């Protein structure tokens, strides 16, 4: 699986991972801002944007996504700093739980609501079914950028443009195989309490679905700090790019100098 990757700068290794239906482009602002202090690696997950989209649901289970991430980690100087948004944050945390010795620090932004939540599970399964039955454009209009969303017309148009560049079957499989069955932080509590990696947690004040999980993570992880950016929604790094980047720099640069 040769994923699309992008590299910026030199220094300690920092990997930033986009969320579900996003791409490496989502973190270019942060990559360019931090390239003077870090070697920043971005990539498109399998099934997203410019990366391959293999066939079959089995290719999109969590372990396959983590294997892709591990291949990137193994090409860099370890330990690495892992950061991600939403699904990307989940991958970062799950990888750190599997390989804590390979991770220097974590940045978890807008950690997703788990599949244990009935509404989240229904959304994930409903979105998958709608993609397979009616196509990605109609499914997105119903579940993502349509009348029930809080996006203004310009924002909805941008989100639609971004989502439609992905393989429809891949999004359906990831939504069903990963998002719909994702455990909550409380379920992972015994493992989280033993993870001592320095962790920065960032959430947007206008993202109620992620605020809860982010607060739970901040309580359970022994070496974590939580920051809530006022006025920001789920894609917090694009909603408040300057503030988000400043939080990253303030958290990561002192770690890199140790």
C-alpha positions as CSV (number, residue, x, y, z in Angstrom):
1,X,0.0,0.0,0.0
2,X,1.9,3.0,-1.3
3,X,0.1,5.9,0.4
4,X,0.3,9.5,-0.8
5,X,2.7,11.3,1.7
6,X,4.1,14.8,2.0
7,X,7.2,15.9,4.0
8,X,8.1,19.3,5.3
9,X,11.3,20.5,7.0
10,X,13.9,18.8,9.1
11,X,14.1,17.9,12.8
12,X,12.3,15.6,15.2
13,X,9.7,13.5,13.4
14,X,6.1,14.8,13.6
15,X,3.2,13.0,11.8
16,X,-0.1,14.7,11.5
17,X,-3.2,12.6,10.4
18,X,-6.4,14.0,8.9
19,X,-9.9,12.9,9.9
20,X,-12.5,10.8,8.2
21,X,-13.1,12.0,4.7
22,X,-10.3,14.5,4.9
23,X,-6.8,14.5,3.4
24,X,-3.2,15.6,4.0
25,X,-4.2,19.0,2.8
26,X,-6.0,19.6,6.0
27,X,-2.8,19.9,8.0
28,X,-0.7,21.9,5.4
29,X,-1.0,25.1,7.4
30,X,0.5,23.5,10.5
31,X,3.1,21.6,8.5
32,X,4.4,24.8,6.9
33,X,4.3,26.7,10.2
34,X,6.3,24.0,12.0
35,X,8.7,22.9,9.3
36,X,11.5,25.1,10.7
37,X,11.5,23.0,13.9
38,X,10.3,19.5,12.9
39,X,10.2,17.1,10.0
40,X,6.5,17.0,9.4
41,X,4.9,14.1,7.6
42,X,1.4,14.2,6.2
43,X,-0.4,11.4,4.3
44,X,-3.8,10.5,2.9
45,X,-5.3,7.4,4.5
46,X,-6.1,4.4,2.3
47,X,-9.3,5.1,0.4
48,X,-8.8,8.8,0.8
49,X,-7.9,11.4,-1.9
50,X,-4.7,10.4,-3.6
51,X,-4.0,7.1,-1.8
52,X,-5.1,3.7,-3.2
53,X,-8.5,2.3,-2.4
54,X,-8.4,-1.5,-2.1
55,X,-11.6,-3.5,-2.5
56,X,-13.4,-5.2,0.3
57,X,-14.4,-4.3,3.8
58,X,-11.5,-6.2,5.4
59,X,-9.1,-3.7,3.9
60,X,-10.5,-0.9,6.0
61,X,-10.5,-2.5,9.5
62,X,-8.7,-0.6,12.2
63,X,-5.7,-2.9,12.1
64,X,-5.1,-2.2,8.4
65,X,-5.1,1.6,9.1
66,X,-2.7,1.1,12.0
67,X,-0.4,-1.0,9.8
68,X,-0.3,1.8,7.3
69,X,0.7,4.2,10.1
70,X,3.3,1.9,11.4
71,X,5.0,1.6,8.0
72,X,5.3,5.4,8.0
73,X,6.6,5.5,11.6
74,X,9.3,2.9,10.7
75,X,10.7,5.1,8.0
76,X,11.3,8.0,10.5
77,X,13.6,8.6,13.4
78,X,11.9,7.2,16.5
79,X,10.3,8.0,18.8
80,X,7.9,10.1,16.8
81,X,5.3,12.7,17.7
82,X,1.9,11.7,16.6
83,X,-1.0,14.2,16.1
84,X,-4.4,13.8,14.5
85,X,-7.9,15.1,14.1
86,X,-11.0,13.0,14.8
87,X,-10.4,9.6,13.2
88,X,-6.7,10.6,12.9
89,X,-6.6,11.3,16.7
90,X,-8.1,7.8,17.3
91,X,-5.4,6.2,15.1
92,X,-2.7,8.1,17.1
93,X,-4.0,7.0,20.4
94,X,-4.5,3.4,19.4
95,X,-1.0,3.3,17.9
96,X,0.5,4.7,21.1
97,X,-1.4,2.1,23.2
98,X,0.2,-0.6,21.0
99,X,3.7,0.8,20.7
100,X,4.3,3.4,23.4
101,X,8.0,3.1,23.0
102,X,7.8,4.5,19.5
103,X,5.8,7.6,20.4
104,X,7.4,10.7,22.0
105,X,4.2,12.8,22.4
106,X,0.6,12.9,21.3
107,X,-1.7,15.6,20.0
108,X,-5.4,14.5,20.0
109,X,-7.7,17.0,18.4
110,X,-11.5,16.6,18.3
111,X,-11.4,13.0,19.4
112,X,-14.5,11.3,17.9
113,X,-17.6,10.1,19.6
114,X,-17.5,6.3,20.0
115,X,-19.7,3.7,18.4
116,X,-21.0,2.9,21.9
117,X,-23.1,6.1,21.6
118,X,-26.4,5.0,19.9
119,X,-26.7,8.2,17.8
120,X,-23.1,8.0,16.6
121,X,-23.5,4.3,15.7
122,X,-26.8,5.0,13.8
123,X,-25.1,7.8,11.9
124,X,-22.1,5.7,10.9
125,X,-24.2,2.8,9.8
126,X,-26.8,4.9,8.1
127,X,-24.1,6.9,6.2
128,X,-22.5,3.6,5.0
129,X,-25.8,2.2,3.9
130,X,-26.8,5.4,2.1
131,X,-23.5,5.5,0.2
132,X,-24.0,1.9,-1.0
133,X,-27.6,2.4,-1.9
134,X,-27.7,5.9,-3.4
135,X,-24.1,7.0,-4.0
136,X,-21.8,9.4,-2.1
137,X,-23.3,12.6,-3.3
138,X,-26.8,11.8,-2.1
139,X,-25.5,10.2,1.1
140,X,-23.4,13.3,1.9
141,X,-26.3,15.6,1.2
142,X,-28.4,13.7,3.8
143,X,-25.8,13.0,6.4
144,X,-23.0,15.6,6.1
145,X,-23.6,18.9,4.4
146,X,-27.4,19.0,3.9
147,X,-30.1,20.9,5.6
148,X,-29.6,19.2,9.0
149,X,-26.0,20.4,9.1
150,X,-24.9,23.7,10.7
151,X,-22.7,24.7,7.7
152,X,-23.3,27.9,5.8
153,X,-23.7,27.4,2.0
154,X,-20.0,28.2,1.3
155,X,-18.8,25.8,4.0
156,X,-21.2,23.1,2.8
157,X,-19.9,23.5,-0.8
158,X,-16.3,23.1,0.3
159,X,-17.0,20.0,2.4
160,X,-18.9,18.5,-0.5
161,X,-16.0,19.1,-2.8
162,X,-13.6,17.5,-0.4
163,X,-15.7,14.4,0.3
164,X,-16.4,13.6,-3.3
165,X,-12.8,13.2,-4.1
166,X,-12.7,10.0,-2.0
167,X,-13.6,6.4,-3.0
168,X,-17.2,6.0,-2.0
169,X,-16.8,2.3,-1.0
170,X,-13.8,3.1,1.2
171,X,-15.7,5.7,3.2
172,X,-18.6,3.3,3.6
173,X,-16.3,0.6,4.9
174,X,-14.4,2.8,7.3
175,X,-17.6,4.3,8.7
176,X,-19.0,0.8,9.3
177,X,-15.8,-1.1,10.2
178,X,-14.1,1.6,12.4
179,X,-16.3,4.5,13.4
180,X,-19.4,2.4,14.2
181,X,-17.5,0.0,16.5
182,X,-15.0,2.4,18.1
183,X,-14.8,2.1,21.9
184,X,-15.2,5.0,24.3
185,X,-12.4,6.4,26.4
186,X,-14.2,5.0,29.5
187,X,-14.0,1.5,28.0
188,X,-10.3,2.0,27.4
189,X,-9.7,3.5,30.9
190,X,-7.4,0.8,32.3
191,X,-5.0,1.1,29.3
192,X,-5.3,4.9,29.2
193,X,-4.3,5.3,32.9
194,X,-1.0,3.5,32.2
195,X,-0.1,5.6,29.1
196,X,2.3,8.3,30.4
197,X,3.2,9.9,27.1
198,X,2.8,13.7,27.2
199,X,-0.5,14.5,25.5
200,X,-2.1,17.7,24.2
201,X,-5.8,17.5,23.7
202,X,-7.6,20.1,21.7
203,X,-11.4,20.6,21.2
204,X,-13.6,23.3,19.7
205,X,-16.2,24.9,22.0
206,X,-18.8,24.5,19.2
207,X,-18.2,20.7,18.8
208,X,-20.3,19.1,21.5
209,X,-19.9,15.6,20.2
210,X,-16.1,15.7,20.7
211,X,-16.0,17.8,23.9
212,X,-17.2,14.9,26.0
213,X,-14.6,12.3,24.7
214,X,-11.8,14.9,24.9
215,X,-12.7,15.7,28.6
216,X,-12.8,12.0,29.4
217,X,-9.3,11.5,27.8
218,X,-8.0,14.5,29.8
219,X,-9.2,12.8,33.0
220,X,-7.9,9.4,32.2
221,X,-4.5,10.1,30.6
222,X,-2.0,10.8,33.5
223,X,0.1,13.3,31.5
224,X,-2.5,15.2,29.4
225,X,-3.6,18.8,29.1
226,X,-6.9,19.9,27.5
227,X,-7.4,23.2,25.6
228,X,-10.8,24.3,24.3
229,X,-10.7,26.8,21.5
230,X,-13.7,29.2,21.6
231,X,-15.8,29.5,18.5
232,X,-14.2,26.4,16.8
233,X,-16.1,23.5,15.5
234,X,-15.0,19.9,14.7
235,X,-12.2,20.7,12.2
236,X,-10.6,22.8,14.9
237,X,-7.2,23.2,13.1
238,X,-8.9,24.9,10.2
239,X,-11.5,26.8,12.2
240,X,-8.8,28.4,14.4
241,X,-5.5,27.8,12.5
242,X,-3.4,30.4,14.3
243,X,-4.5,29.4,17.8
244,X,-4.2,25.7,17.0
245,X,-0.7,26.1,15.6
246,X,0.4,28.2,18.6
247,X,-0.8,25.4,20.9
248,X,1.1,22.9,19.0
249,X,4.3,25.0,19.0
250,X,4.1,25.8,22.8
251,X,3.5,22.1,23.6
252,X,6.0,20.5,21.2
253,X,9.0,22.7,20.9
254,X,10.0,22.3,24.6
255,X,9.6,18.5,24.2
256,X,11.8,18.5,21.1
257,X,14.6,20.4,23.0
258,X,14.9,17.8,25.8
